[in-house]
Amino acid sequence: MHTSQQQLAYSARHTNTPIAIALWVFIILMGSSGLKEPVIYFVPAATPGLTVAWLGLYAIATLALFRQNGIGWIYWLFRYRLLLTLALIGAACSAFWAVDMNLSLQRSVHLIGCSLLAVYIGFALSLAVLLRTLLWTAGATLAVSLMMVYAQPELGIHAYEGDLVWRGIFANKNSLGFFCTMTVALSICLLPKETSWKMTFLIGLITVLGIVSLFQSKSATSVLSLFTGLSVAGIIVTAQRLRLGLAQQALLAILASATVILLIQSIDTHWLNSLLGRTGNLTGRGEVWAQTWALILERPLGGYGYGNLWNPTESTIWIQKTYTNFSWIVYHAHNGFLQIASEIGLVLATIAVFFVLQQLLESIHCQNQQPKKESLFVVVFSVAFLLSNYSEARAMIDRDIFWILFLAMPISLLLHPPHPEPLPEPTSNGHLV
């Protein structure tokens, strides 16, 4: 870790404080819709209070960053997160040429605010505490979701493509699916660290709950993201046990990826689509992609303004009806790059993609330098996050736990590097112990 990063690392009295942990729990519940959807369903009159709560979180995080770091955290962002900073500034500036300036400004505030929350959590919590808190909060959230499926099926279950699928207390089935992907991957990464049978049992229970909920959500992208992320984890662990260098690890990853692709191609397409609950065009995504690309070509440099086209409300649906030919309401472009490019332009979208890749490579390097279960999960989640953006839009989404987590974990990994775990030593007969 660089000297400037060491100087910015919190002192013991500022790291893992109860207040920071409590804020992180609240952020998880807010960003995962674990509070939003129940409030909308049970107490709709209180819905406007959620926006006030978000604004309060932004203010607390910003004040805490200045109080504990001065302007040093801003310097750190420009030095180590320049691409992210440019993308966020670009999103805010897009309001000046947006179809609806006020809407773009409002959602840009939430995007920047959520990104600041991620920075604060990355600075305030060590990776181990961040992930432990996430695991227990996620387990409790999934348990409540399961209760709603049976106690309040009007909330916990909804019809999709002629089938009934779970969504629990999440906004939709895909949000539940990727939340389960995150939870299962985290459980599997942390489980080997446990020595207590009680903790092992609880983590195992969370894993089972996550797997059941994942398949009941019928979110194909989330299933594939989990499979791919865990495959990458297996490759990394195997490579480290064999003490392979980065070049050898890359070759192993390429060979493993090619094997997976060949296996998938050898499976009957109709059977695969049936298993994943997909039609031949990825459940209408092909049409959405085609129309979104046409929109991008109309405004390739600046887009239509951050937050203008997607996630429409009753008061903003006119934008989508005016500028697209969709025969139904589309809540996102079903592709991270296309969504960003359609709203803030191709240049800024490319910058955002390079930032995502930067964080992925950064996490892989940290895991290679200091092998640890927590940093391994950062890699797994980053891979799953990147893959999920192929058929869903998760990058640069305001008030979203996955975007917050994607930003926060690598920051914590850099500022609070874990102690490396010893690699197994070979015995005299060549076997690893």
C-alpha positions as CSV (number, residue, x, y, z in Angstrom):
1,M,0.0,0.0,0.0
2,H,1.3,3.5,-0.9
3,T,2.5,5.8,1.8
4,S,-0.2,8.4,1.0
5,Q,-2.8,5.6,1.4
6,Q,-1.3,4.7,4.8
7,Q,-1.5,8.3,5.9
8,L,-5.2,8.4,4.9
9,A,-6.0,5.1,6.8
10,Y,-8.1,5.8,9.8
11,S,-6.7,5.6,13.3
12,A,-8.0,2.9,15.6
13,R,-10.6,5.2,17.1
14,H,-12.1,6.0,13.7
15,T,-12.2,2.5,12.3
16,N,-15.0,0.0,12.9
17,T,-16.9,2.3,15.3
18,P,-20.4,1.2,16.3
19,I,-21.8,4.3,14.5
20,A,-20.1,3.3,11.2
21,I,-21.4,-0.3,11.5
22,A,-24.9,0.9,12.3
23,L,-24.9,3.2,9.3
24,W,-23.6,0.4,7.1
25,V,-26.6,-1.8,8.2
26,F,-29.0,1.0,7.4
27,I,-27.4,1.5,4.0
28,I,-27.7,-2.2,3.2
29,L,-31.4,-2.2,4.1
30,M,-32.1,1.0,2.2
31,G,-30.0,0.1,-0.9
32,S,-31.4,-3.4,-1.2
33,S,-35.1,-2.2,-1.0
34,G,-35.3,-4.1,2.3
35,L,-37.0,-1.0,3.7
36,K,-38.4,0.6,0.6
37,E,-40.7,-2.1,-0.6
38,P,-42.3,-3.0,2.8
39,V,-42.8,0.8,3.4
40,I,-44.5,1.2,0.0
41,Y,-46.7,-1.9,0.6
42,F,-47.6,-1.5,4.3
43,V,-47.3,2.3,4.9
44,P,-47.4,4.0,1.5
45,A,-47.9,7.5,3.1
46,A,-44.4,7.2,4.6
47,T,-42.7,6.7,1.2
48,P,-41.5,10.3,0.8
49,G,-39.6,9.9,4.1
50,L,-37.3,7.4,2.3
51,T,-35.9,10.2,0.2
52,V,-35.3,12.3,3.3
53,A,-33.5,9.3,4.9
54,W,-31.2,9.0,1.9
55,L,-30.3,12.7,2.0
56,G,-29.6,12.4,5.7
57,L,-27.2,9.5,5.0
58,Y,-25.4,11.6,2.4
59,A,-25.0,14.5,4.8
60,I,-23.7,12.3,7.6
61,A,-21.2,10.5,5.4
62,T,-19.9,13.7,3.9
63,L,-19.5,15.4,7.3
64,A,-17.8,12.3,8.7
65,L,-15.3,12.2,5.8
66,F,-14.4,15.9,6.3
67,R,-14.2,15.6,10.1
68,Q,-11.9,12.6,10.1
69,N,-9.8,13.2,6.9
70,G,-10.1,16.9,6.1
71,I,-9.8,17.3,2.3
72,G,-7.4,14.3,2.1
73,W,-10.2,11.9,1.0
74,I,-10.9,14.2,-2.0
75,Y,-7.2,14.1,-2.9
76,W,-7.3,10.3,-2.6
77,L,-10.3,10.1,-5.0
78,F,-8.7,12.2,-7.6
79,R,-5.4,10.2,-7.4
80,Y,-6.8,6.6,-7.1
81,R,-10.4,6.9,-8.4
82,L,-10.0,9.5,-11.2
83,L,-12.1,7.5,-13.7
84,L,-14.9,7.3,-11.2
85,T,-14.7,10.9,-10.4
86,L,-14.8,11.9,-14.0
87,A,-17.8,9.7,-14.6
88,L,-19.7,11.1,-11.6
89,I,-18.9,14.7,-12.6
90,G,-20.0,13.9,-16.2
91,A,-23.3,12.5,-14.9
92,A,-24.0,15.6,-12.9
93,C,-23.1,17.9,-15.9
94,S,-25.4,16.0,-18.2
95,A,-28.3,17.8,-16.5
96,F,-27.4,20.9,-18.6
97,W,-28.3,19.1,-21.8
98,A,-30.8,16.6,-20.4
99,V,-34.4,16.3,-21.6
100,D,-35.6,17.0,-18.1
101,M,-32.9,19.0,-16.2
102,N,-34.6,18.8,-12.8
103,L,-35.0,15.0,-13.0
104,S,-31.3,14.7,-14.0
105,L,-30.2,16.9,-11.2
106,Q,-32.2,15.0,-8.6
107,R,-30.9,11.6,-9.7
108,S,-27.3,12.9,-10.0
109,V,-27.5,14.0,-6.4
110,H,-28.5,10.5,-5.4
111,L,-25.8,8.9,-7.6
112,I,-23.0,11.1,-6.1
113,G,-24.5,10.8,-2.6
114,C,-24.5,7.0,-2.8
115,S,-21.0,7.0,-4.2
116,L,-19.9,9.2,-1.2
117,L,-21.6,6.6,1.1
118,A,-19.4,3.9,-0.5
119,V,-16.3,6.1,0.1
120,Y,-17.2,6.6,3.7
121,I,-17.9,2.9,4.4
122,G,-14.6,2.0,2.6
123,F,-12.7,4.5,4.8
124,A,-14.6,3.7,8.0
125,L,-14.7,-0.1,8.1
126,S,-12.1,-2.8,7.7
127,L,-13.0,-5.3,5.0
128,A,-13.5,-8.1,7.5
129,V,-16.0,-6.0,9.5
130,L,-17.7,-4.7,6.4
131,L,-18.3,-8.2,5.0
132,R,-19.3,-9.7,8.3
133,T,-21.9,-7.0,8.8
134,L,-23.1,-7.5,5.3
135,L,-23.4,-11.3,5.7
136,W,-25.6,-11.1,8.9
137,T,-27.7,-8.3,7.5
138,A,-28.2,-10.1,4.2
139,G,-29.1,-13.3,6.0
140,A,-31.7,-11.5,8.1
141,T,-33.1,-9.7,4.9
142,L,-33.4,-13.0,3.1
143,A,-35.2,-14.6,6.1
144,V,-37.7,-11.7,6.1
145,S,-38.1,-12.1,2.3
146,L,-38.9,-15.8,2.8
147,M,-41.5,-14.9,5.5
148,M,-43.2,-12.4,3.0
149,V,-43.4,-15.1,0.3
150,Y,-45.7,-17.1,2.5
151,A,-47.2,-14.5,4.8
152,Q,-47.8,-11.8,2.2
153,P,-47.6,-13.4,-1.2
154,E,-49.0,-10.2,-2.8
155,L,-45.7,-8.6,-1.8
156,G,-43.3,-11.6,-1.9
157,I,-44.4,-13.2,-5.2
158,H,-45.3,-11.7,-8.6
159,A,-46.1,-13.0,-12.0
160,Y,-43.4,-12.9,-14.7
161,E,-43.7,-14.3,-18.2
162,G,-46.7,-16.4,-17.1
163,D,-45.0,-17.9,-14.1
164,L,-45.0,-17.1,-10.4
165,V,-41.5,-16.1,-9.1
166,W,-40.1,-14.9,-5.8
167,R,-39.1,-11.3,-5.2
168,G,-39.5,-11.2,-1.4
169,I,-39.0,-7.6,-0.1
170,F,-36.9,-6.6,-3.1
171,A,-37.9,-4.4,-6.0
172,N,-38.1,-7.3,-8.5
173,K,-37.0,-10.8,-9.0
174,N,-33.6,-9.9,-10.5
175,S,-32.7,-7.7,-7.5
176,L,-33.5,-10.7,-5.2
177,G,-31.5,-13.0,-7.5
178,F,-28.3,-10.9,-7.5
179,F,-28.7,-10.3,-3.8
180,C,-28.7,-14.0,-3.3
181,T,-25.7,-14.4,-5.6
182,M,-23.8,-11.9,-3.4
183,T,-24.9,-13.6,-0.2
184,V,-24.1,-17.2,-1.3
185,A,-20.7,-16.2,-2.7
186,L,-19.9,-14.3,0.5
187,S,-21.0,-17.3,2.7
188,I,-18.8,-19.7,0.7
189,C,-15.8,-17.4,0.9
190,L,-16.1,-16.8,4.6
191,L,-17.2,-20.3,5.7
192,P,-13.7,-21.9,5.8
193,K,-12.6,-19.2,8.3
194,E,-15.1,-20.4,11.0
195,T,-14.0,-22.6,13.8
196,S,-17.2,-22.4,15.9
197,W,-19.8,-25.0,14.9
198,K,-22.6,-22.5,15.7
199,M,-21.3,-19.9,13.3
200,T,-20.7,-22.6,10.7
201,F,-24.3,-23.7,11.0
202,L,-25.6,-20.2,10.7
203,I,-23.5,-19.4,7.7
204,G,-24.5,-22.7,6.1
205,L,-28.2,-21.9,6.8
206,I,-27.8,-18.5,5.1
207,T,-26.1,-20.3,2.1
208,V,-29.0,-22.7,1.7
209,L,-31.6,-19.9,2.1
210,G,-29.7,-17.9,-0.6
211,I,-29.5,-20.8,-3.0
212,V,-33.2,-21.6,-2.6
213,S,-34.3,-18.0,-3.0
214,L,-31.9,-17.6,-6.0
215,F,-33.5,-20.4,-8.0
216,Q,-37.1,-19.4,-6.9
217,S,-36.4,-15.9,-8.3
218,K,-35.6,-17.6,-11.6
219,S,-33.0,-14.9,-12.4
220,A,-30.8,-16.5,-15.0
221,T,-28.2,-13.8,-15.0
222,S,-27.7,-14.1,-11.3
223,V,-27.3,-17.9,-11.5
224,L,-24.7,-17.5,-14.2
225,S,-23.0,-14.7,-12.3
226,L,-22.7,-16.9,-9.2
227,F,-21.4,-19.8,-11.2
228,T,-18.8,-17.7,-13.0
229,G,-17.7,-15.8,-9.9
230,L,-17.2,-19.0,-7.9
231,S,-15.3,-20.6,-10.9
232,V,-12.9,-17.6,-10.9
233,A,-12.5,-18.1,-7.1
234,G,-11.6,-21.7,-7.6
235,I,-9.1,-20.8,-10.3
236,I,-7.4,-18.2,-8.0
237,V,-7.3,-20.5,-5.0
238,T,-5.9,-23.4,-7.1
239,A,-3.3,-21.1,-8.7
240,Q,-2.2,-19.8,-5.3
241,R,-1.9,-23.3,-3.9
242,L,0.2,-24.3,-6.9
243,R,2.2,-21.1,-6.4
244,L,1.7,-19.9,-9.9
245,G,2.7,-16.4,-11.1
246,L,0.2,-13.9,-12.6
247,A,1.0,-14.9,-16.1
248,Q,0.4,-18.6,-15.3
249,Q,-2.8,-17.7,-13.4
250,A,-4.0,-15.8,-16.5
251,L,-3.3,-18.7,-18.7
252,L,-5.2,-21.0,-16.3
253,A,-8.1,-18.7,-16.3
254,I,-8.2,-18.5,-20.1
255,L,-8.1,-22.3,-20.4
256,A,-10.8,-22.7,-17.8
257,S,-13.0,-20.1,-19.5
258,A,-12.6,-21.8,-22.8
259,T,-13.6,-25.1,-21.3
260,V,-16.8,-23.6,-19.7
261,I,-17.7,-22.0,-23.1
262,L,-17.3,-25.3,-24.9
263,L,-19.4,-27.1,-22.2
264,I,-22.2,-24.5,-22.5
265,Q,-22.1,-24.7,-26.3
266,S,-22.4,-28.5,-26.2
267,I,-25.7,-28.3,-24.2
268,D,-28.9,-28.3,-26.2
269,T,-30.0,-24.7,-26.5
270,H,-33.7,-25.3,-25.9
271,W,-32.9,-27.3,-22.7
272,L,-30.6,-24.5,-21.5
273,N,-33.2,-21.8,-22.2
274,S,-35.9,-23.8,-20.4
275,L,-33.6,-24.3,-17.4
276,L,-32.8,-20.6,-17.1
277,G,-36.3,-19.4,-17.9
278,R,-35.2,-17.5,-21.0
279,T,-36.6,-17.1,-24.5
280,G,-34.4,-17.1,-27.6
281,N,-33.9,-13.3,-27.4
282,L,-33.2,-13.2,-23.6
283,T,-36.8,-12.4,-22.7
284,G,-37.1,-9.4,-25.0
285,R,-33.7,-7.9,-24.2
286,G,-32.8,-8.0,-27.9
287,E,-35.4,-5.5,-28.8
288,V,-34.4,-3.3,-25.9
289,W,-30.8,-3.4,-26.9
290,A,-31.6,-2.5,-30.5
291,Q,-33.8,0.5,-29.6
292,T,-31.3,1.7,-27.0
293,W,-28.4,1.6,-29.5
294,A,-30.6,3.6,-31.9
295,L,-31.1,6.2,-29.1
296,I,-27.4,6.3,-28.5
297,L,-26.7,7.0,-32.2
298,E,-29.1,10.0,-32.0
299,R,-27.1,11.6,-29.1
300,P,-23.7,9.8,-29.0
301,L,-21.7,12.4,-27.1
302,G,-24.0,13.7,-24.4
303,G,-26.9,11.3,-24.1
304,Y,-30.4,12.2,-22.8
305,G,-29.3,13.2,-19.3
306,Y,-28.5,11.0,-16.3
307,G,-31.7,9.4,-14.9
308,N,-34.0,10.6,-17.7
309,L,-34.7,7.5,-19.8
310,W,-34.8,4.6,-17.4
311,N,-36.6,3.8,-14.1
312,P,-39.5,6.0,-15.2
313,T,-42.3,7.2,-12.8
314,E,-45.8,8.4,-13.6
315,S,-44.5,11.9,-14.0
316,T,-41.5,11.0,-16.2
317,I,-42.8,8.2,-18.4
318,W,-43.5,10.8,-21.1
319,I,-39.7,10.9,-21.8
320,Q,-39.6,7.2,-22.7
321,K,-42.9,7.4,-24.7
322,T,-41.6,10.4,-26.6
323,Y,-38.1,9.1,-27.5
324,T,-38.6,5.4,-27.8
325,N,-40.9,2.9,-29.6
326,F,-41.3,0.5,-26.7
327,S,-44.7,-1.1,-26.5
328,W,-44.3,-1.5,-22.7
329,I,-42.6,0.4,-19.9
330,V,-38.9,-0.5,-19.7
331,Y,-37.2,0.2,-16.4
332,H,-33.6,-0.2,-17.6
333,A,-31.7,-1.0,-20.7
334,H,-30.8,-4.5,-19.6
335,N,-27.1,-3.7,-20.3
336,G,-24.9,-1.6,-18.1
337,F,-22.9,0.0,-20.9
338,L,-25.9,0.7,-23.1
339,Q,-27.8,2.3,-20.2
340,I,-24.9,4.6,-19.2
341,A,-24.1,5.5,-22.9
342,S,-27.8,6.4,-23.6
343,E,-27.9,8.8,-20.6
344,I,-24.5,10.4,-20.5
345,G,-22.9,9.5,-23.8
346,L,-20.4,7.1,-25.2
347,V,-17.3,8.8,-23.9
348,L,-18.3,8.8,-20.3
349,A,-19.7,5.3,-20.6
350,T,-16.3,4.1,-21.9
351,I,-14.7,5.8,-18.9
352,A,-17.1,4.0,-16.6
353,V,-16.3,0.6,-18.2
354,F,-12.5,1.2,-17.7
355,F,-13.2,2.1,-14.1
356,V,-15.0,-1.2,-13.5
357,L,-12.1,-3.1,-15.1
358,Q,-9.6,-1.0,-13.1
359,Q,-11.3,-2.1,-9.8
360,L,-11.5,-5.7,-10.9
361,L,-7.7,-5.9,-11.8
362,E,-6.9,-4.0,-8.6
363,S,-8.8,-6.5,-6.5
364,I,-7.1,-9.4,-8.3
365,H,-3.7,-7.9,-7.7
366,C,-4.4,-7.4,-4.0
367,Q,-5.6,-11.0,-3.6
368,N,-2.5,-12.2,-5.4
369,Q,-0.2,-10.1,-3.1
370,Q,-2.1,-10.9,0.1
371,P,-4.3,-14.0,-0.1
372,K,-7.3,-13.6,2.1
373,K,-10.9,-14.9,2.1
374,E,-12.3,-11.4,2.3
375,S,-10.2,-10.1,-0.7
376,L,-11.2,-13.3,-2.6
377,F,-14.8,-12.3,-2.2
378,V,-14.1,-8.8,-3.6
379,V,-12.8,-10.5,-6.7
380,V,-15.8,-12.9,-6.9
381,F,-18.3,-10.0,-6.5
382,S,-16.5,-7.8,-9.0
383,V,-16.6,-10.6,-11.6
384,A,-20.3,-11.3,-10.9
385,F,-21.0,-7.5,-11.0
386,L,-19.2,-7.2,-14.4
387,L,-21.0,-10.2,-15.8
388,S,-24.4,-9.1,-14.6
389,N,-24.1,-5.9,-16.5
390,Y,-24.3,-7.9,-19.7
391,S,-28.1,-8.4,-19.4
392,E,-28.9,-6.1,-16.4
393,A,-27.9,-2.5,-15.6
394,R,-26.1,-2.3,-12.3
395,A,-23.2,0.2,-12.9
396,M,-23.8,3.8,-11.8
397,I,-27.3,3.1,-10.4
398,D,-28.3,5.5,-7.7
399,R,-29.6,4.2,-4.4
400,D,-28.5,0.7,-5.2
401,I,-26.6,-1.5,-2.7
402,F,-24.7,-3.3,-5.4
403,W,-23.1,-0.1,-6.8
404,I,-22.3,1.0,-3.2
405,L,-20.7,-2.3,-2.3
406,F,-18.8,-2.4,-5.6
407,L,-17.2,0.9,-4.7
408,A,-16.7,0.4,-1.0
409,M,-15.0,-2.9,-0.8
410,P,-11.9,-2.1,-2.9
411,I,-11.4,1.1,-1.0
412,S,-11.5,-0.8,2.3
413,L,-9.1,-3.3,0.8
414,L,-6.6,-0.7,-0.1
415,L,-6.9,1.4,3.1
416,H,-7.2,-1.5,5.5
417,P,-5.2,-4.4,3.9
418,P,-5.8,-7.7,5.7
419,H,-3.0,-9.7,7.0
420,P,-2.1,-12.4,4.4
421,E,-3.0,-16.0,5.2
422,P,-0.1,-18.4,5.0
423,L,-0.1,-20.6,1.9
424,P,0.1,-24.3,2.4
425,E,3.6,-25.7,2.5
426,P,4.6,-28.7,0.4
427,T,5.6,-31.8,2.3
428,S,8.6,-34.0,1.4
429,N,6.4,-36.1,-1.0
430,G,5.3,-33.0,-2.8
431,H,1.7,-32.8,-1.4
432,L,0.4,-29.5,0.0
433,V,-0.6,-29.4,3.6
